[in-house]
Amino acid sequence: MDLEALIRALAPSEVTGARPVAIGDLAYDTRNVSAGALFFCVPGERVDGHDLAWEAIERGAAALVVERVLDVDIPQLVVDDVRAAMAVAADVFFGEPTRELEIVGVTGTNGKSTTVFLLHSMLEAAGRRAGLVGTVSWIVGGEERTAPFTTPEAIELQRLFREMVESGDRSAAIEASSHGSTFRRLDRVRFDALVFTNLSQDHLDLHGTMEGYFQAKRRLFTGLQPPPAAVNLGDEWGQRLAAELAASHRAPLVTFGLEDDAEIRPTSLELTVGGSRFQAGGIEVETSLRGIFNVENVLGAVAAGLLLDLDERSIQEGIARVSQIPGRYEAIEAGQPFAVLVDYAHTPDSLETALRAARDLGEGRVIVVFGAGGDRDRGKRPLMGKVAAERADVAILTSDNPRSEDPLAIIQDVLQGAGMDVEIDPDRRSAIRRALGLAEPGDVVVVAGKGHEQGQEISGSVHPFDDRVVVREALAELHPPG
């Protein structure tokens, strides 16, 4: 693409050193710069991309997008916000792919991955071949990839969408994170439907307050072309969002939830240890996903499906096809006389939800293994400790992903809320084995925090660790077959 085309799209306040240049790619990371690339000097918390401009030029960058003019001899496009400009440029450079794809997004603190998997399955059942972008995995052209993060930067995201189009995908279900909103990664994504699941304490290290967190979510539903929205009335922030969207009358709105005033709500609800069945929006639904919280996730998917004009059969079949979500209340069955569930619960609300649901899955005790991540919202740590101590019969506090922090210091933060009502074992493998060794027939063991993750980050290094694998290994030792 000619640089001039990107100049027209970005409308920079100033262009220095302008000359005809062919742009072959876009990059914000010097490691990904190739000859002819347009390099975005993104200011970051630890590194300012403006300081890396010279390295980018050495690697072949043909032009820069900057917030201040640098002393370099290549064209520079001066803009107010490099991140915002990156979203626009990526959309234009990759040919505006979300004009060709039907996009359904899911935002909220909890339930995003599950709802996205349900929507992907429903779109597939409807014959609308679908891609997926989320925390657990990415799917492009039917090929599953490991997801390095939930919502990639705008360049990777728009590149993924273009790959989807070229591989024959007609639609995509994506997780729309608050980071994706705050860092402008989702600015040029044209949503055909957007789901709000809930909001509870998380990511306050980024957003500062719950109000700031809410506003990061809210901005996805506003703007020049607000998307059709499905909003959970079972959440206080969802009630606020629904009221604000209803007052604006700018886009279709469907509410869902367990409340009587929700438009899509469950009737004739039957909860079992194997899932649930109910009617919602006039549709008979049966799911093997366990717990009342998964009923809410299914309701959100149904509401979005109706906004997308999916037929009843596609909604039913799509939901029925999803038996488990990796690391999302995933049952581990190895012949043991008690239930074991591995879940991604890493916030106070999600941990409480997981433990409440566990009460319905067995007649015995609820045993939980949990921890808190390092370099993240520290305010939630004592809250998680309090939840575990109050909601579980046996709580074993261990290490999660300490990252750059001292695991024992994190444990001390959690203990401020848990008091002395928990066992402590910093070794996660040992803690999981301890919980499984304590379990008796009828008990429910919840291993919380890491879910689908296959590594544990300690002091900057990622060590192989998958809760599901560790559980199976311990069960094979404690309860050998036969």
C-alpha positions as CSV (number, residue, x, y, z in Angstrom):
1,M,0.0,0.0,0.0
2,D,1.2,3.5,-0.8
3,L,2.1,5.6,2.3
4,E,-0.1,8.3,0.8
5,A,-3.2,6.1,1.3
6,L,-2.4,5.7,5.0
7,I,-1.8,9.4,5.3
8,R,-5.3,10.0,4.0
9,A,-6.7,7.5,6.4
10,L,-4.9,8.8,9.5
11,A,-5.1,12.5,8.7
12,P,-1.9,13.3,10.8
13,S,-1.4,16.8,12.1
14,E,2.0,16.9,10.4
15,V,4.0,14.8,7.9
16,T,7.7,15.2,7.8
17,G,10.0,14.0,5.1
18,A,7.1,13.1,2.8
19,R,8.0,11.2,-0.3
20,P,6.5,8.3,-2.3
21,V,6.9,5.1,-0.2
22,A,5.5,1.6,-0.6
23,I,4.4,0.1,2.7
24,G,4.8,-3.6,2.9
25,D,3.6,-4.3,6.4
26,L,2.8,-2.7,9.8
27,A,4.7,-3.2,13.1
28,Y,4.9,-1.8,16.6
29,D,7.5,-4.3,17.9
30,T,11.0,-4.0,16.4
31,R,11.3,-7.7,16.3
32,N,8.6,-7.9,13.7
33,V,9.9,-5.1,11.5
34,S,10.5,-6.1,7.9
35,A,11.8,-4.0,4.9
36,G,9.2,-1.4,4.0
37,A,7.2,-1.6,7.2
38,L,5.4,1.4,8.8
39,F,6.5,1.4,12.4
40,F,4.3,2.7,15.2
41,C,6.2,4.3,18.1
42,V,3.8,3.2,20.8
43,P,4.4,4.8,24.2
44,G,4.4,2.1,26.9
45,E,4.6,1.8,30.6
46,R,8.2,0.4,30.5
47,V,9.4,1.2,27.0
48,D,8.6,4.2,24.7
49,G,8.4,3.1,21.1
50,H,9.9,6.5,20.1
51,D,13.2,5.3,21.7
52,L,13.1,2.2,19.4
53,A,12.7,4.1,16.2
54,W,16.4,3.9,15.2
55,E,16.4,0.1,15.7
56,A,13.2,-0.1,13.6
57,I,14.9,1.9,10.8
58,E,17.9,-0.4,11.0
59,R,15.6,-3.3,10.5
60,G,14.0,-1.7,7.4
61,A,11.2,0.5,8.5
62,A,10.3,2.9,5.7
63,A,8.2,5.4,7.7
64,L,7.1,6.1,11.3
65,V,3.9,7.0,13.1
66,V,4.9,9.2,16.1
67,E,3.5,11.6,18.7
68,R,6.5,13.8,18.5
69,V,9.0,14.5,15.6
70,L,12.2,12.5,15.8
71,D,15.6,13.3,14.3
72,V,15.5,10.7,11.6
73,D,15.6,10.8,7.8
74,I,12.4,8.9,6.9
75,P,8.8,10.1,6.6
76,Q,7.0,10.6,10.0
77,L,3.3,10.9,10.5
78,V,2.6,12.9,13.6
79,V,-0.6,12.0,15.4
80,D,-2.2,12.7,18.8
81,D,-2.5,9.0,19.8
82,V,-0.3,6.3,18.2
83,R,-2.5,3.5,19.5
84,A,-5.6,5.0,18.0
85,A,-3.8,5.6,14.7
86,M,-2.6,2.0,14.7
87,A,-6.2,0.7,14.8
88,V,-7.2,2.8,11.9
89,A,-4.1,2.0,9.8
90,A,-4.5,-1.8,10.5
91,D,-8.1,-1.7,9.4
92,V,-7.3,0.1,6.2
93,F,-4.1,-1.8,5.4
94,F,-5.8,-5.2,5.7
95,G,-8.8,-4.1,3.7
96,E,-11.4,-3.5,6.4
97,P,-12.0,-7.2,7.0
98,T,-14.8,-6.8,9.5
99,R,-16.9,-5.4,6.7
100,E,-16.7,-8.9,5.2
101,L,-17.0,-10.9,8.4
102,E,-20.0,-11.1,10.8
103,I,-18.5,-10.3,14.2
104,V,-20.1,-11.1,17.6
105,G,-18.1,-10.0,20.6
106,V,-18.4,-10.8,24.3
107,T,-17.2,-8.5,27.1
108,G,-17.3,-8.7,30.8
109,T,-15.2,-9.9,33.7
110,N,-16.4,-13.6,33.8
111,G,-18.0,-15.9,31.2
112,K,-16.4,-14.4,28.1
113,S,-14.6,-17.6,27.0
114,T,-17.6,-19.9,27.6
115,T,-20.0,-17.5,25.8
116,V,-17.6,-17.1,22.9
117,F,-17.3,-20.9,22.5
118,L,-21.1,-21.2,22.5
119,L,-21.5,-18.5,19.9
120,H,-18.8,-20.0,17.7
121,S,-20.6,-23.4,17.9
122,M,-24.0,-21.8,17.1
123,L,-22.6,-19.9,14.1
124,E,-21.0,-23.2,12.8
125,A,-24.3,-25.0,13.3
126,A,-26.0,-22.3,11.2
127,G,-23.5,-22.9,8.4
128,R,-21.8,-19.5,8.9
129,R,-18.2,-20.8,9.1
130,A,-16.7,-19.1,12.1
131,G,-13.4,-18.0,13.4
132,L,-12.7,-17.4,17.1
133,V,-10.4,-15.1,19.0
134,G,-10.2,-15.6,22.8
135,T,-8.3,-16.4,25.9
136,V,-8.3,-20.2,25.4
137,S,-7.5,-20.4,21.7
138,W,-7.8,-18.7,18.3
139,I,-9.5,-20.5,15.3
140,V,-8.8,-19.4,11.8
141,G,-10.1,-21.2,8.8
142,G,-11.0,-24.2,11.0
143,E,-7.4,-24.4,12.3
144,E,-7.0,-24.0,16.1
145,R,-4.0,-22.0,17.4
146,T,-2.7,-21.3,20.9
147,A,-3.8,-17.9,22.1
148,P,-0.9,-15.8,23.4
149,F,-3.3,-13.3,24.8
150,T,-7.1,-12.6,24.8
151,T,-7.4,-9.5,22.5
152,P,-4.3,-9.0,20.4
153,E,-3.0,-5.6,19.3
154,A,-4.9,-4.0,16.4
155,I,-2.3,-5.1,13.8
156,E,-2.5,-8.7,14.8
157,L,-6.2,-8.6,15.3
158,Q,-7.0,-7.1,11.8
159,R,-4.4,-9.5,10.3
160,L,-6.3,-12.4,11.9
161,F,-9.6,-11.1,10.5
162,R,-8.1,-10.9,7.0
163,E,-6.7,-14.4,7.3
164,M,-10.2,-15.6,8.3
165,V,-11.8,-14.0,5.2
166,E,-9.2,-15.5,2.9
167,S,-9.6,-18.9,4.5
168,G,-13.3,-18.9,3.9
169,D,-14.6,-17.9,7.3
170,R,-17.9,-15.9,7.2
171,S,-18.1,-14.9,10.8
172,A,-16.1,-14.7,14.0
173,A,-16.8,-14.8,17.7
174,I,-14.3,-12.8,19.8
175,E,-13.6,-11.9,23.4
176,A,-13.6,-8.2,23.8
177,S,-11.4,-7.4,26.8
178,S,-11.2,-4.2,28.8
179,H,-7.5,-4.0,27.8
180,G,-8.5,-4.3,24.2
181,S,-10.9,-1.4,24.7
182,T,-8.5,0.8,26.7
183,F,-5.6,0.3,24.4
184,R,-7.7,1.0,21.3
185,R,-7.2,-2.5,19.8
186,L,-11.0,-2.9,19.1
187,D,-11.6,0.6,17.7
188,R,-12.2,-0.4,14.1
189,V,-13.9,-3.8,14.8
190,R,-17.5,-3.6,13.4
191,F,-19.6,-5.7,15.8
192,D,-22.9,-7.2,14.5
193,A,-23.7,-8.1,18.1
194,L,-22.0,-7.5,21.5
195,V,-22.7,-9.3,24.8
196,F,-22.1,-7.9,28.3
197,T,-21.8,-10.7,30.8
198,N,-21.0,-9.0,34.1
199,L,-18.5,-6.8,35.9
200,S,-16.7,-7.6,39.2
201,Q,-13.3,-6.6,40.6
202,D,-10.4,-7.3,38.3
203,H,-7.8,-5.3,36.4
204,L,-7.9,-2.4,38.8
205,D,-4.2,-2.1,38.4
206,L,-5.0,-0.8,34.9
207,H,-8.4,0.9,35.4
208,G,-7.9,2.3,38.9
209,T,-11.6,2.1,39.9
210,M,-14.6,0.0,39.1
211,E,-16.1,3.1,37.4
212,G,-13.0,3.2,35.2
213,Y,-13.3,-0.5,34.5
214,F,-17.0,-0.1,33.6
215,Q,-16.2,2.8,31.2
216,A,-13.7,0.7,29.4
217,K,-16.4,-1.8,28.7
218,R,-19.1,0.8,28.1
219,R,-17.2,2.5,25.3
220,L,-17.5,-0.7,23.2
221,F,-21.2,-0.2,23.1
222,T,-21.1,3.5,22.2
223,G,-19.5,5.5,19.5
224,L,-20.6,6.5,16.0
225,Q,-22.1,3.1,15.2
226,P,-23.2,1.4,18.4
227,P,-23.6,-2.4,17.9
228,P,-26.8,-4.4,18.7
229,A,-26.3,-5.3,22.4
230,A,-27.2,-8.3,24.7
231,V,-26.9,-7.2,28.3
232,N,-27.1,-9.3,31.5
233,L,-29.7,-7.8,34.0
234,G,-28.4,-10.1,36.7
235,D,-25.5,-7.8,37.2
236,E,-25.7,-4.3,38.7
237,W,-23.4,-2.9,36.1
238,G,-25.4,-4.6,33.4
239,Q,-28.5,-3.0,34.7
240,R,-26.9,0.4,34.5
241,L,-25.5,-0.3,31.0
242,A,-28.9,-1.6,29.7
243,A,-30.7,1.5,31.1
244,E,-28.2,3.8,29.4
245,L,-28.4,2.0,26.1
246,A,-32.2,1.9,26.2
247,A,-32.3,5.6,26.8
248,S,-30.2,6.3,23.8
249,H,-32.3,4.3,21.3
250,R,-29.4,4.0,19.0
251,A,-29.1,0.3,18.5
252,P,-31.2,-2.9,19.2
253,L,-31.0,-4.1,22.8
254,V,-31.9,-7.5,24.2
255,T,-31.7,-8.1,27.9
256,F,-31.0,-11.6,29.5
257,G,-30.5,-13.1,32.9
258,L,-32.2,-14.9,35.7
259,E,-34.3,-11.9,36.7
260,D,-38.0,-11.8,35.9
261,D,-37.7,-8.6,33.9
262,A,-35.1,-9.9,31.5
263,E,-36.3,-10.5,28.0
264,I,-34.4,-13.8,27.6
265,R,-34.7,-15.7,30.9
266,P,-35.0,-19.3,31.8
267,T,-38.3,-21.0,32.5
268,S,-38.9,-24.6,33.5
269,L,-35.3,-24.7,34.7
270,E,-33.9,-28.0,35.7
271,L,-30.4,-28.1,37.1
272,T,-28.6,-31.5,37.4
273,V,-25.0,-32.6,38.0
274,G,-24.8,-33.2,34.3
275,G,-25.9,-29.7,33.2
276,S,-29.3,-28.0,32.8
277,R,-32.3,-27.8,30.6
278,F,-34.8,-24.9,30.2
279,Q,-36.7,-22.7,27.8
280,A,-35.3,-19.3,26.8
281,G,-36.7,-16.9,24.2
282,G,-39.2,-19.6,23.2
283,I,-36.4,-22.1,22.5
284,E,-35.9,-25.4,24.3
285,V,-32.3,-25.5,25.5
286,E,-30.2,-28.3,26.9
287,T,-26.6,-28.0,27.9
288,S,-24.0,-30.2,29.6
289,L,-22.2,-27.1,31.1
290,R,-22.6,-27.3,34.8
291,G,-23.8,-24.6,37.3
292,I,-26.3,-21.8,37.4
293,F,-23.6,-19.4,36.2
294,N,-23.4,-21.3,33.0
295,V,-27.1,-20.9,32.6
296,E,-26.4,-17.2,32.4
297,N,-23.7,-17.8,29.8
298,V,-26.1,-19.8,27.7
299,L,-28.7,-17.1,28.0
300,G,-26.2,-14.5,26.8
301,A,-25.4,-16.7,23.8
302,V,-29.1,-17.2,23.0
303,A,-29.7,-13.4,23.2
304,A,-26.8,-12.7,20.8
305,G,-28.0,-15.5,18.5
306,L,-31.4,-13.9,18.2
307,L,-29.7,-10.5,17.4
308,L,-27.8,-12.3,14.7
309,D,-31.0,-13.9,13.3
310,L,-29.9,-17.4,14.0
311,D,-32.7,-20.0,13.7
312,E,-33.9,-22.1,16.6
313,R,-32.2,-25.3,15.4
314,S,-28.8,-23.6,15.1
315,I,-29.1,-22.2,18.5
316,Q,-30.1,-25.5,20.0
317,E,-27.6,-27.6,18.2
318,G,-24.8,-25.1,18.8
319,I,-25.3,-25.1,22.5
320,A,-25.7,-28.9,22.7
321,R,-22.5,-29.5,20.9
322,V,-20.4,-27.7,23.5
323,S,-19.8,-30.3,26.2
324,Q,-16.9,-28.6,28.0
325,I,-14.8,-25.5,27.7
326,P,-11.1,-26.1,28.3
327,G,-10.3,-25.0,31.9
328,R,-13.7,-23.6,32.5
329,Y,-15.4,-25.7,35.2
330,E,-13.8,-28.6,33.3
331,A,-14.6,-32.0,34.9
332,I,-11.7,-34.4,35.3
333,E,-13.0,-38.0,35.3
334,A,-10.5,-40.8,36.2
335,G,-12.8,-43.2,38.1
336,Q,-12.4,-41.4,41.4
337,P,-15.4,-41.4,43.8
338,F,-15.6,-37.6,44.0
339,A,-15.9,-34.7,41.5
340,V,-12.9,-32.7,40.4
341,L,-13.3,-29.4,38.5
342,V,-10.5,-27.3,37.0
343,D,-11.6,-23.7,36.6
344,Y,-10.1,-20.4,35.5
345,A,-11.7,-18.5,38.5
346,H,-9.1,-15.9,39.4
347,T,-11.4,-13.1,40.8
348,P,-13.4,-12.9,44.0
349,D,-16.7,-13.1,42.2
350,S,-15.7,-16.0,39.8
351,L,-14.3,-17.9,42.7
352,E,-17.4,-17.4,44.8
353,T,-19.6,-18.4,41.8
354,A,-17.5,-21.6,41.3
355,L,-17.7,-22.6,44.9
356,R,-21.4,-21.9,45.2
357,A,-22.1,-24.1,42.1
358,A,-19.9,-26.9,43.5
359,R,-22.4,-27.2,46.4
360,D,-25.0,-28.6,43.9
361,L,-22.6,-31.2,42.4
362,G,-22.0,-33.4,45.4
363,E,-23.4,-34.3,48.8
364,G,-20.1,-34.0,50.7
365,R,-17.6,-31.3,51.3
366,V,-16.3,-28.6,48.9
367,I,-12.5,-28.5,48.8
368,V,-10.7,-25.7,46.9
369,V,-7.1,-25.1,45.8
370,F,-6.5,-21.5,44.9
371,G,-4.0,-18.7,44.7
372,A,-3.6,-15.2,43.3
373,G,-1.5,-14.0,40.4
374,G,1.4,-11.7,40.8
375,D,1.9,-8.3,39.1
376,R,-1.9,-7.9,38.9
377,D,-4.7,-6.2,40.9
378,R,-3.5,-6.6,44.5
379,G,-6.8,-5.4,46.0
380,K,-8.6,-8.6,45.0
381,R,-6.2,-10.9,46.9
382,P,-7.7,-10.6,50.4
383,L,-11.2,-10.7,48.9
384,M,-10.4,-14.1,47.3
385,G,-9.0,-15.4,50.6
386,K,-12.2,-14.4,52.3
387,V,-14.4,-16.1,49.7
388,A,-12.4,-19.3,49.8
389,A,-12.5,-19.4,53.6
390,E,-16.2,-18.8,53.8
391,R,-17.4,-20.8,50.8
392,A,-15.3,-24.0,51.0
393,D,-15.1,-26.6,53.7
394,V,-11.4,-27.0,53.1
395,A,-9.3,-24.3,51.4
396,I,-5.7,-24.8,50.4
397,L,-3.9,-21.6,49.5
398,T,-1.0,-22.1,47.0
399,S,0.9,-20.2,44.3
400,D,-0.8,-19.2,41.0
401,N,1.4,-17.3,38.6
402,P,3.6,-15.2,40.9
403,R,5.4,-13.7,37.9
404,S,8.0,-11.2,39.2
405,E,6.6,-11.2,42.8
406,D,7.6,-13.3,45.8
407,P,5.0,-16.1,46.0
408,L,5.1,-16.0,49.8
409,A,4.3,-12.2,49.8
410,I,1.3,-12.9,47.6
411,I,0.1,-15.6,50.0
412,Q,0.4,-13.1,52.9
413,D,-1.8,-10.7,51.0
414,V,-4.4,-13.4,50.5
415,L,-4.3,-14.4,54.2
416,Q,-5.4,-10.9,55.2
417,G,-8.8,-11.9,54.1
418,A,-8.7,-15.7,54.7
419,G,-7.4,-15.5,58.3
420,M,-6.3,-18.8,59.7
421,D,-9.1,-20.8,58.1
422,V,-7.0,-22.1,55.2
423,E,-4.1,-24.5,54.7
424,I,-1.0,-23.2,53.1
425,D,1.2,-25.0,50.6
426,P,3.2,-22.8,48.2
427,D,4.0,-25.7,45.9
428,R,1.0,-25.9,43.6
429,R,1.6,-29.5,42.6
430,S,1.8,-30.6,46.2
431,A,-1.3,-28.5,47.1
432,I,-3.4,-30.2,44.4
433,R,-2.2,-33.6,45.5
434,R,-3.1,-32.7,49.1
435,A,-6.7,-31.7,48.1
436,L,-7.2,-34.9,46.1
437,G,-5.8,-37.0,49.0
438,L,-8.3,-35.4,51.4
439,A,-11.3,-35.9,49.1
440,E,-13.8,-38.5,50.1
441,P,-16.8,-40.0,48.2
442,G,-19.3,-37.3,47.5
443,D,-16.9,-34.4,47.8
444,V,-16.2,-31.8,45.2
445,V,-12.7,-30.5,44.6
446,V,-12.3,-27.2,42.7
447,V,-8.8,-26.4,41.4
448,A,-9.1,-22.7,40.7
449,G,-7.1,-20.0,39.1
450,K,-5.2,-21.3,36.0
451,G,-7.8,-23.2,34.0
452,H,-6.6,-23.9,30.5
453,E,-3.1,-22.5,31.1
454,Q,-0.2,-24.8,30.4
455,G,2.5,-22.9,32.2
456,Q,3.4,-21.3,35.5
457,E,5.2,-18.0,35.3
458,I,7.8,-17.6,38.1
459,S,10.5,-14.9,38.1
460,G,10.1,-14.2,34.4
461,S,10.3,-17.8,33.3
462,V,7.4,-20.0,32.3
463,H,7.6,-23.5,33.6
464,P,5.3,-26.3,32.1
465,F,2.3,-26.7,34.4
466,D,-1.2,-27.7,33.5
467,D,-3.6,-28.2,36.4
468,R,-5.6,-30.8,34.4
469,V,-2.5,-32.9,33.8
470,V,-1.3,-32.5,37.4
471,V,-4.8,-33.6,38.6
472,R,-4.8,-36.7,36.4
473,E,-1.3,-37.7,37.5
474,A,-2.3,-37.4,41.1
475,L,-5.5,-39.3,40.7
476,A,-3.7,-42.1,38.9
477,E,-1.4,-42.4,41.9
478,L,-4.1,-42.0,44.6
479,H,-6.9,-43.9,42.8
480,P,-5.3,-46.3,40.4
481,P,-7.7,-48.0,37.9
482,G,-9.0,-51.4,39.1
